[in-house]
Amino acid sequence: MAELPVGSPLLELAAGLRDQGFGSLVTYSPKVFVPLTELCRDVCHYCTFAKRPRQLSNVYMTERQVLDIAGRGTRTGCHEVLFTLGDKPESRYR
């Protein structure tokens, strides 16, 4: 990847367009992470999330586990949940 020197006209133009379109305010929304399952049909070598069934004590989270995480999040000010799971695990693990 090519690097442009600081102060490059191209970088200045890009920064101006970015700021004009989006401003300079950065926001975030605190949320809890709920991995419903860590099973995935893919084998991405960079992935640290996906596991095989034999590596897990339970392949899916229970409703109680999900509600416990959501409740702890609510008590700490999180009002959003990020549900994650692998890509179509049912097509690999039946």
C-alpha positions in Angstrom: 0.0 0.0 0.0 1.4 3.4 -1.0 1.9 6.0 1.8 1.3 9.6 1.2 3.2 12.3 3.1 1.4 14.2 5.8 0.1 17.4 4.3 -0.3 15.8 0.9 -3.0 17.6 -1.2 -4.8 14.3 -1.8 -4.9 13.6 1.9 -6.1 17.1 2.7 -8.9 16.8 0.0 -10.0 13.4 1.3 -10.1 14.7 4.9 -12.1 17.7 3.9 -14.6 15.6 2.0 -14.9 13.2 5.0 -15.4 16.0 7.5 -17.9 17.7 5.2 -19.9 14.5 4.8 -19.7 13.1 8.3 -18.3 15.8 10.6 -15.7 15.1 13.3 -17.9 13.7 16.0 -17.2 10.0 16.9 -20.0 8.2 18.8 -20.4 4.7 20.1 -23.2 2.7 21.6 -22.3 0.4 24.5 -23.6 -3.1 24.0 -23.3 -6.6 25.3 -21.9 -9.4 23.2 -24.0 -12.6 23.0 -22.4 -15.4 21.0 -25.5 -17.6 20.4 -23.3 -20.3 19.0 -19.6 -20.5 18.0 -20.3 -23.1 15.3 -19.6 -22.0 11.7 -19.6 -23.8 8.4 -16.5 -21.9 7.2 -12.9 -22.5 8.1 -11.3 -19.1 8.0 -7.7 -19.5 9.3 -7.7 -15.9 10.8 -10.8 -16.5 12.8 -10.5 -16.9 16.6 -14.3 -17.1 17.1 -15.4 -20.3 15.5 -15.1 -23.6 17.3 -15.9 -27.3 16.5 -18.7 -29.0 18.5 -16.2 -31.1 20.5 -14.5 -27.9 21.7 -17.7 -26.6 23.3 -19.6 -27.8 26.4 -22.8 -26.5 24.8 -23.1 -25.7 21.1 -25.9 -23.1 21.7 -26.5 -20.6 24.5 -29.6 -21.3 26.6 -32.3 -18.7 26.9 -31.3 -18.2 30.5 -27.7 -17.5 29.6 -28.8 -14.9 27.0 -31.1 -13.2 29.5 -28.4 -13.2 32.2 -26.0 -11.4 29.9 -28.7 -8.9 28.8 -29.6 -8.3 32.4 -26.0 -7.6 33.4 -25.7 -5.3 30.5 -28.8 -3.3 31.5 -27.4 -2.9 35.0 -24.2 -1.4 33.6 -25.9 1.0 31.1 -25.9 -1.1 28.0 -29.2 -1.1 26.1 -28.2 -2.9 22.9 -27.2 -6.6 22.3 -24.9 -7.8 19.6 -26.0 -11.3 18.7 -23.3 -13.2 16.9 -23.1 -16.7 15.4 -21.1 -18.4 12.7 -22.2 -18.5 9.1 -24.9 -21.2 8.6 -23.5 -23.7 11.0 -26.5 -26.0 10.3 -25.1 -26.7 6.8 -21.9 -28.2 8.3 -23.1 -29.6 11.6 -26.4 -31.5 11.6 
